[in-house]
Amino acid sequence: MKTLILGAGYAGLAVATKLKPTPGLDVTLVEQNPYHVFETRLHEAAAHNTQVTLPLQPLLKGTGVQMDLARIDSVDLDARQVALKDGRTLSYDTLVIGLGSVTNFYRIPGLAEHATELKELADADEIFTFINRVFETSYVGNRNIVVGGAGLTGVELVTELAQRNEILSRERGLPKVEIYLVEAGPKILPVLDDNLRERATRTLTEYGIHILVQHRLMQASEDSVTVQTADGQQKVIEAGKIIWTGGIQAQEIVKAEKLEKGPANRIVVDEYLRIPAYPEVFVIGDMALATDPKTQKPVPTTAQHAGQQGRLTGKNIMRLARGGELETYEPSTLGEFVSLGGLMAVGWMKLPWNQKLAMTGGMAHVMKRASEWRWRASIGDPI
Ligand SMILES: Cc1cc2nc3c(=O)[nH]c(=O)nc-3n(C[C@H](O)[C@H](O)[C@H](O)COP(=O)(O)OP(=O)(O)OC[C@H]3O[C@@H](n4cnc5c(N)ncnc54)[C@H](O)[C@@H]3O)c2cc1C
């Protein structure tokens, strides 16, 4: 059974590291980078240049999976072919697609041209370079940082940048940079309960971050953004660096006649995470639109769920290779933690009988770190 796994993110890498050498099973992992990126820690790389990658090859030892370092151009499900940018074409019997998401700029004028994203290592490097450069005495220009989108990524990024801001200001004896967090909706971190959001808001305010909720980003230029308040007034905020974390959408890389897509281009999958009209194709992670059978709601796009989907798909590929039955997908949200810079975090952990245990401060920080250690252990990283 010739099997291709596309992407070595949380979803694809979880599949590959679940596999074992098996007669008749021939698996290749196709990925553009020779390393796995801990995307959930990109904000740390952006502020502190933290190491957030892990070489892939050692993680594949003992799995029987071959690695093909290549950039995928397109996937044709009707022809059962994957076209690579280097001109090669790969065919398959079974395909696993886990290529993640790209930033959604919602066609806001000027945003795609002038904003930095936070999706790849290169984005983190660009932000790190900026925050350091504005603390050089030779720097000329606006020093403000404007971050659009107050979800998990935006909040984690501004708090980490605020910490770096304090360190550099103290070290260099220069005034701190102004950091703005701009959000169209009425609150930051909409996924959290009110008590945790209030704690997070207090922390951001203590850092001196300007929180602008109900401010819709209308336009971006090279050195400013225009925002509109709920009562229709427009304001211009000058910016040396604009960063957009306000939305994602699935990659538009798969071509097929009978493909059903949901909001944000996510590909609709069945209870086994396969495309109903193409049962030889599994789609997992941010690209997939799976439905939670208990709530009938879409499964969120998180690393936690991508990893769960990947581990299940790995098991199911082993079952297919051995002629067994597939196992159905039952998502489980074990908790949600948001880091707020340094040792501060807020979040909750799932308890029996669907109860939630809310946590703030050091304990929440440890829980956030623990989920990362669990992930690393699950992919066989000795840490
Ligand atoms: C800053 C930040 C913080 C986050 N924090 C959290 C958190 O605390 N908790 C949480 O649960 N989630 C968090 N998320 C979301 C989480 O990172 C994503 O949901 C998760 O990465 C999705 O996993 P995936 O495997 O679908 O995609 P990814 O992890 O993005 O992996 C996709 C892989 O495909 C490869 N790829 C893409 N296109 C191509 C191509 N054309 N050719 C070859 N290879 C390709 C990429 O290089 C990558 O390795 C955060 C995201 C960000 C950006």
The ligand as a MOL file (V3000), in Angstrom:
LIG
                    3D

  0  0  0     0  0            999 V3000
M  V30 BEGIN CTAB
M  V30 COUNTS 53 58 0 0 0
M  V30 BEGIN ATOM
M  V30 1 C 1.6710 31.6020 17.3660 0
M  V30 2 C 0.7030 30.4570 17.4370 0
M  V30 3 C 0.3340 29.9490 18.6840 0
M  V30 4 C -0.5210 28.8560 18.7500 0
M  V30 5 N -0.8010 28.3410 19.9850 0
M  V30 6 C -1.5690 27.2430 20.0940 0
M  V30 7 C -1.7820 26.6330 21.3710 0
M  V30 8 O -1.3280 27.1410 22.4000 0
M  V30 9 N -2.5120 25.5040 21.4190 0
M  V30 10 C -3.0240 24.9110 20.2870 0
M  V30 11 O -3.6670 23.8430 20.4110 0
M  V30 12 N -2.8660 25.4530 19.0560 0
M  V30 13 C -2.1440 26.6080 18.9290 0
M  V30 14 N -1.9240 27.1690 17.6870 0
M  V30 15 C -2.5580 26.5450 16.4930 0
M  V30 16 C -1.7450 25.3380 16.0230 0
M  V30 17 O -0.3930 25.7060 15.8540 0
M  V30 18 C -2.3170 24.7760 14.7160 0
M  V30 19 O -3.6670 24.4510 14.9180 0
M  V30 20 C -1.5320 23.5230 14.2930 0
M  V30 21 O -0.2050 23.8770 13.9430 0
M  V30 22 C -2.1980 22.8060 13.1180 0
M  V30 23 O -1.4660 21.6540 12.8160 0
M  V30 24 P -1.3700 21.1190 11.3030 0
M  V30 25 O -0.5470 19.8750 11.3620 0
M  V30 26 O -2.7000 21.0800 10.6930 0
M  V30 27 O -0.5680 22.2590 10.5340 0
M  V30 28 P 0.9300 22.7680 10.7540 0
M  V30 29 O 1.4010 22.4890 12.1270 0
M  V30 30 O 0.9350 24.1800 10.2910 0
M  V30 31 O 1.7750 21.8710 9.7450 0
M  V30 32 C 1.6730 21.9610 8.3470 0
M  V30 33 C 2.9490 21.3910 7.7550 0
M  V30 34 O 2.8180 21.3370 6.3460 0
M  V30 35 C 4.0000 21.8500 5.7460 0
M  V30 36 N 3.5960 22.4140 4.4590 0
M  V30 37 C 2.6810 23.3790 4.2390 0
M  V30 38 N 2.5690 23.6350 2.9200 0
M  V30 39 C 3.4530 22.8290 2.3020 0
M  V30 40 C 3.7890 22.6260 0.9240 0
M  V30 41 N 3.2020 23.3220 -0.0660 0
M  V30 42 N 4.7430 21.7020 0.6390 0
M  V30 43 C 5.3450 20.9870 1.6200 0
M  V30 44 N 5.0520 21.1320 2.9300 0
M  V30 45 C 4.1140 22.0470 3.2650 0
M  V30 46 C 4.4920 22.9170 6.7120 0
M  V30 47 O 5.8710 23.1840 6.5140 0
M  V30 48 C 4.1790 22.2610 8.0420 0
M  V30 49 O 5.2390 21.4510 8.4950 0
M  V30 50 C -1.0760 28.2720 17.5680 0
M  V30 51 C -0.7370 28.8160 16.3110 0
M  V30 52 C 0.1450 29.8910 16.2410 0
M  V30 53 C 0.4980 30.4420 14.8880 0
M  V30 END ATOM
M  V30 BEGIN BOND
M  V30 1 1 1 2
M  V30 2 1 2 3
M  V30 3 2 2 52
M  V30 4 2 3 4
M  V30 5 1 4 5
M  V30 6 1 4 50
M  V30 7 2 5 6
M  V30 8 1 6 7
M  V30 9 1 6 13
M  V30 10 2 7 8
M  V30 11 1 7 9
M  V30 12 1 9 10
M  V30 13 2 10 11
M  V30 14 1 10 12
M  V30 15 2 12 13
M  V30 16 1 13 14
M  V30 17 1 14 15
M  V30 18 1 14 50
M  V30 19 1 15 16
M  V30 20 1 16 17
M  V30 21 1 16 18
M  V30 22 1 18 19
M  V30 23 1 18 20
M  V30 24 1 20 21
M  V30 25 1 20 22
M  V30 26 1 22 23
M  V30 27 1 23 24
M  V30 28 2 24 25
M  V30 29 1 24 26
M  V30 30 1 24 27
M  V30 31 1 27 28
M  V30 32 2 28 29
M  V30 33 1 28 30
M  V30 34 1 28 31
M  V30 35 1 31 32
M  V30 36 1 32 33
M  V30 37 1 33 34
M  V30 38 1 33 48
M  V30 39 1 34 35
M  V30 40 1 35 36
M  V30 41 1 35 46
M  V30 42 1 36 37
M  V30 43 1 36 45
M  V30 44 2 37 38
M  V30 45 1 38 39
M  V30 46 1 39 40
M  V30 47 2 39 45
M  V30 48 1 40 41
M  V30 49 2 40 42
M  V30 50 1 42 43
M  V30 51 2 43 44
M  V30 52 1 44 45
M  V30 53 1 46 47
M  V30 54 1 46 48
M  V30 55 1 48 49
M  V30 56 2 50 51
M  V30 57 1 51 52
M  V30 58 1 52 53
M  V30 END BOND
M  V30 END CTAB
M  END
